[in-house]
Amino acid sequence: SQRLYRDNTIYRAIVSRIVDFIVAEGPSIQVRGLTDEQNKRVEEAFNTWWCGSPEIRGMDDGADLLRQIVRHRIVDGRLAILPIERLGKLQFITGERIFTTRYASTTGRAIDGGIETDGNGTPTGYWIGTWDQTGTYLQEAAAALPASKVWYWPFRLRNDETTGHPALQAVFPMLHRLNDVCDSEVYAWQLLSRMCMSITMPNASGYANTVSSDRTMDTQINEFVRRSMDWGLGNMFFAEPGSEIKAIDRNIPGQNFENSLKAFLRLIGMEIGLSLEFLLLIWSDTNYSSGRASSKQVERNLRPWVQGLRRILNQIFEWWYERGTVFDGLPAGPAYCQWHFAAYPFIDPQKEAEAERSEISGGLKTQTEALRARGKDRD
């Protein structure tokens, strides 16, 4: 999956599209549970930390970290986050680092794919490895960390799974078939680009016999070669009376090439619930009603991903707030937070606004709900 993401532009584009729809510029936080002044103070402190460099390497801000989280869950099928208490930073653990060659711990607990579980299948520890200076994974150096210290988020196909799978693994064969279609079309283009016309001569069979005979320089030059001349920018052929000259239909691209691509992309999008319009971001052939229905379906299909991301964000906030009350003088109390993700792209902003006003006036939606859906200030 990682190799396909690195080398296949279609796979990378699909993953990037999903990440953009889920994360966008990142959600906004709304702190609750304290006084208005305290809530605002905690919000400002968190945003300062989150928009700075919450990741231990100092290379990503909060929004970038969320994109990495979603991207690795899609591509690797799992990831983990390790909060570093003494530094107040988060360490991102990629899926391949959660691994060990052990099958059982010293206490007899089973280990599968670097995840230690008890008799009920509940994770009790994660074996995290590292690499040496040459990039070799040090399996023997993997160490177990308690499950309570690690935030783990796999993509599971079954309830009894713990290791996770790449989210789009089922579309890999279709991606390879799509590559084959594109490759065959490119080969046809390359071949046809070297052809412009066909020449049928009355005595072509005689030339064929000549060409198949001795080709040495001291033999008689056959008539076909004598009539050809290469002048650098092109070729010139001197035909004889009775020859038939026809232009070759280059057929670039193939007649069904575009429709074939769309068919494959529709099948690929089915796995994650993305319509062809959202995959290609082309709306020229889509009316408003169809586009809006497609947008709502995409939002529904990606909702579990957003809910899972909210759980991760809540874990991050709870850890950060608890630490902040001890080390940074934040007001203690029953603080909690709500996360508001930006709305999905609108097909027609004016019609969307009119539809929301109708829902609000009809009592189907409140102004607060409408603002939250757009990631705006709820107060």
N, C-alpha and C positions, 0 to 999 in steps of 0.2 A: 504493500500500500504506500509506503514512503517512497519507494522507487517510482511508482506510477505517478504519485503527486509531484515528484521532482521532474519527471520526463514527459508527462502527458499533459498537454495544454488544456484539453477538455476536462479532465479530472480536476486539475488545479482550478479551473474557472468555476466548476460546479461547487467545489469546496469553498472557494472565496465568495461565491454568491450566497451560500447558506450562512457563512460567517457574517457577511454584511447585513443580511436580513435580520439575523438574531441580535447582533451586538450593535451594529451601526456605529454611532459615535460614543456608545456606552450609556448605561442607564443613569438616571439622576436619583439621588437618595433623599428620603424624607424621614427625619428622626421624629419619633413619638415617645410619649411616656413621661417626659419631663415638662418643666415650664417652657413657655414659648421662647424665652430668652436662652434657657439652657439647651433646648432643642437646636436653636440656631447656632449656638456656640459649638455644639458637638458636630453638627453638619459641616460647619466651616473647617473645623479641625480635621475631620475625616477627608473632606475634599482636598485639603492641602496635602495630606499624606497620600491619598489615592492618586491625585493628579501629578504628584512628584515622581518618586521611584519606589513604590512599595515592594518591587521585586529585588531579591538580594543582590543581583548583579548590577542593578542600577541602569538597565538598558530599556526597560518597559515601564510605561505608566499604567494606571489601572485599566483603561480601555484596551490598550495593547495586550495586557495580560489576559483579559477576557477573550480577546480574539485568539490568543494562543491556546487557551483552555478549550474553546469550541473546536478549533482546527485540529488539535491533537486528539480530541475525543472522536472526531470523524475519521481521521487518517489512521491513528494508532489503535483506536478502540478503547483506550483507557489513559488515565493520567492521575497524578496525585499532587497535592500541594502540602508542603511542610512548613508550618509557621515557626519562625526562629524567634523565640521569646526574647532573648538577650539583645537582639538587634532591632526588633520590631519590624522585621521584613518577612517576605514570603519566598520560599524556595520552590520552584516549579520542577516537578519530577516527571520526565517523559516516560511513556509506557515501557520502552525497552530496558529502562533501568530497574524496573520491578521484575526481578528474575533471579533465580538461583537454581543450581543443579541438584539441590537437596530435595528429597521427596518427603521428609519428615523432620520435625524439629527434635531437639534433645529431650523434650517432654512427651514426644510421641504424637504430636499433632501433625495432621496432614499438611503438605505444602504443594500447591499447584500453581505453576507459573509465577512463583515468587510471592504467593499469598498464603499465609498460614491461617488455617481455620480450625474451629473446635468441632465437636461431634455433631452440632447442628448446622455446620456449614457457615457459621458466622465468622467473618474475618477477625482474627486476633492480632495479626502482625503482618507487616509488609517488609520483604527482603529487598533492600535498596542497594544496588551495586554502583560501581564507578569505573572509570577508564584510566589507563596509564598514559604516559606521555606519547606513546605511539598510536593511541586511539584504540587499543585492545581492551575489550571488556573484561574486567577482573571478576570472574564468577566466584572465585574463592574468597574474594574480599567483600562480598555482599553481607550486609548486616541487617538484622531484624529490628524494625521499629514498631512499637506498640500501635495498634490500630487507633487508639484514642488520640494519638499525636499526628495522625496523617488523615488528610481529607482526600478520599478516593472517589473517582467518578468514572465508572466503566460504561461502555455501551453494550448491554446484554440482550441476547436474543431469547434466553430462557431464564426462568426465575431462579433456577439452581446454579446458574453460572456466577463466577466471580471474576474471571480474567478479562472478559470483554472481547469484542471483535470490531474491526473497522466497520464503520456505519454503512459504507457503500460497497462492501465486499461483494454483494450479489450482482452489482452492475459491472464488475471487472470483465467478465466475458463479453458483455455487450460493448464495452469500450474498446476491447481488442478487435471486435468485428468492425466497429466504426473506423478504427485505424486502418484495417484492411481495405475498406471501401475508399477511404481517402488516398491510401497508397496506390491502389489500382487506378484511381482517377488521375493522380499525378503522373504515373507511368504512361498513361494514355496521352496526357498532354505533352509530355516530353517526346513521345514518339511522333505524334501528329504535328508538333511544332517543326519537325524536320522534313515534312512532306507538304508540297503545295499542289502538285498535279501528277496525273498518270498519263503515260504515252503508250498507245497501242500501235505497233508497227505491223505492216502486212507480213513480213518474213521474220517475225520475232523468234520463231523456233530455230532458224538458222543461226541467229546471233547467240542463242543459248548454247548451241552446239560448239560455236567458236569459243565462247567464254569458258566452257568446261574443258577445252583442250589446253595444250601447253601455253603458259603465260609468260615465258621468258622474253627478255627484251629483243632477242635476235629473231623471234618469230613475227609473223605478220600481225600488225595491230588490228584487232577486230573492228568491224565497222561501228559497233555500238560505242566503244570507247573513243573512236576518232570523232564522233559527232558530239562529244561532250567537252565542255570547257569550264574550268573553275577559275573565276576571276576575282576571288577574294571575298567580295560582298555577296556573291551568289553564284549560281551555276547557269550555264547557257547550253541548250541542246538544239542542234540543227536537225530537224526532222526531215523526212523525205515525203514525197507525194503519197497520199493515201494514209498517212499516219493520223490517228485520232488522239486529240489532246483534251483531257478533262480535268477540271479543278477538283481537288479532293475536299470533300465535306469534312472539315476538321472537327466539328461537333465538340467544341470546347466551351463550357463543360458538357458532360454527358446529359442526355435529355432528362433522365430521372435522378440526376445527382442530388439536386437540392431537396427533392421530395424524400429521397432515401435518407439524407442526413436528418431531416426533420422527424422522420419515422423513428430512427434510432434514438434521437434525443428525447422524444416523447417517452419511449420505453425506459430510458435511463432516468428521466425525471420522475417516473412513477414510484421509484424506490423511496425517494425522500419527499415526494408530494409536491414537486415543483413543476408547474406547467411550462410549455414550450416558450410562452411569452416571457416568463420570469427567467428562464435559462438564457435566452438570447437577448432579453431586454429590447425586443422589437414589438411595437404595439400598432404598427401601421395597418395590419389586417384584422385588428380586434376592435369591436365597438365597446362602448362604455359598460353596458350591462355584462357582457362576457368578461371584460377585463376586471370589473369589480368582483364578480363571482369567483374568478381565478385568484384574485388578491385575497379574498376572505378564506378561500380554501387553503392557500399557502399559509396564511396566518394560523389557521386551525391546525395544520399539519406540523408546524414548527412550535406550537404552544408547549408541548412537553419539554423541548429543549430550553425554552425560556424559563419554565418552572424549575427545571434542574439547575439552571444558572442562578436563579434566585436563591436556591438552597445553598449553593456555594457562596454567594455573596453574603447571605445571612451568617454563615459560619465565619467568614472573614470579618464582618462587622462585630460580631459578638466577641471574637478573640481580640480585635483591635480595641474595642471599647473597654473590655475588662482590663486589658493592659494599660490603657490610657488613664483609667481612674487611679491606677497605682503609681505610674511613672510620670504622667503628663498633667496631673492635676485636673482631669476632667470631672465634672459633677457626677457623683454616683447616684444610681437610681434605677428604676425599672425601664430603662431606655430600650426601645426596639426600633426597627426601621422598615420602611417600605421602599421598594425599588420600582421605578417607572421607566420603562423602555420606550424609546421613540417609536412613533407610528410607522407602519410599513408604507412604502411609497404609494402616493395617491395616483390613480389613473387620471382623474380630472379633479383638481383641488376645489374648483368652484362647485361642482355637483356634489362632492363629498361634504363640503361645508353646508350646502342646502339640505342634504339628507340628515346631517347631524342636528341642524336647527329644527327640522321637523320632528326628529325623535325626542329632542329636549322639550319642545312645546307640547308634544303628545304624551309626555310623562314616561316615555320608554327609556330615557337616559337622563342623568343629571349633568349639570355643567361640570361638576367635579370629575365625573367619570369620563366626560369628553376630553377634558384637559389632561387627565392621567393617561388616556389612550394616545395622546400626542406627545407625552413626555414633558408637558409644560408645568409651570408653577401651579400647584393645586390650591394654594391659599389665596 
